[in-house]
Amino acid sequence: MRYRAEKLASLIQREITDIIMNELRDPVFKQFISITEVKLEADLRKAIVYFRVYGGDEKQVEKALSKAKGYIKKLLGERIVVKFMPDIEFRLDDRVEKEKRLEELFAKIAKSKEK
């Protein structure tokens, strides 16, 4: 990723975190929500925002974030000066679960080779 895209992704991540913590009033957002990563397309027109929920209902948070994305984009536009504010798509970050699953599979393969 180019420097400009990395810088913009980092800024979007920080601002969305602040918006979720301080601006959104829905009780769903009172859970601990972490924005883990923001990936921007090459043309900077679309941002995929990955998040994790600790101790809460992930599907409910994903639904609430999708519902509030227009408002979040409006607030981002007020805080970040760019020619085009990227469209935002929220996705649940399930990389940790996938990594655990792969580790389990590798452990099974190692056990079967030992026998």
N, C-alpha and C positions, 0 to 999 in steps of 0.2 A: 504494500500500500504506500502510496506517495506521502510525503511529509504533510502536505496540506490536508489530505483526507484523514491521516492519523490525528492531526491536531483538531480537526473539526469533529471527528468521532469522539475523541476524548472530551471535548467541550460539551457535546450533546449528552454524553453519558453523565457528566457532572451536573449539568443543568436539569436533566430529567430526574435524577436522584433528588435534587433540591425541590423540584416541583412536586414530586410524589410526597416528599416528607412535609412540605410546608404549605402547598397551595390546594391540593385536592382534599375535599371534605368528606368524601364517601368513607364510611367506617371500614370498608374492605381494605383501604390503604393504611389502616392503623397497624396492620401486621408488619413483620419485618420483611421488607422487599429489597432485594439487592439487584441493581443493574450491573450485570457481569461483563457485558461487552456490547459495543455498537459497531456494526459492520456497514460500511458505506459502499454503494456501487461505484464503479469507476467514474461515472459522470456526476456523482454526488447528488443524484435526484431521489434516491431511495436509501433509507436507513433501516436496517434490521436491528432491533433492540432486544438483546437477550436478558432475561431476568430470572431470578430464583426467589422462591418464597420459603421462609423458614418458619415452621410451626403454623401453617395455615393452609387454606384450600387454594391450590394452584390454579385450578380451572376457573374458580370464581374471580381470582385476581386477574387472570388473563382476559376474561370477559369484561371486567371493569376497565382495564387498561385500553382494550380495543374500543370500548364505548367512549372513553375520555380522550382518545388520541387527537381529535380535532382541537380540543381545548389545550392539550399539551403542546400541540404544534403551534397554536396561536401564541402561547406564553413563550415558547422557544423563539419565535419570530421577534418578540419584544426584547429578548435578552441577547440574541445572537444576530449579528449583522452579516448576512450572506445574500448573494444575488437571488438564489432560489433556496428556500427551506426544503430539505428533503422530506418526502412522504415517509411516515413512520409505520413500521410493522413490528408488533410485539410478539416475541416467541419465548416460550418457556425453555430455559437452559437445562437440558437433560444430559449434558456431557459427563457429569459425575456418575450418573447411573450407568451410562454406556461404558465408562472406564471400568467400573466395578464388575460389570458383566463380562467384559473382555478378560479381566484378571482372573475371574472365576473359570472361564473357559480355558485359559492358559494353564491354570493350576490343574484342571482335570486332564488336560493333554499331558502335562508333566507326570502326573500320577500314573496314567495309563502306560507311559513309556517306561516307567520304573518297574512295572509288573512284567 
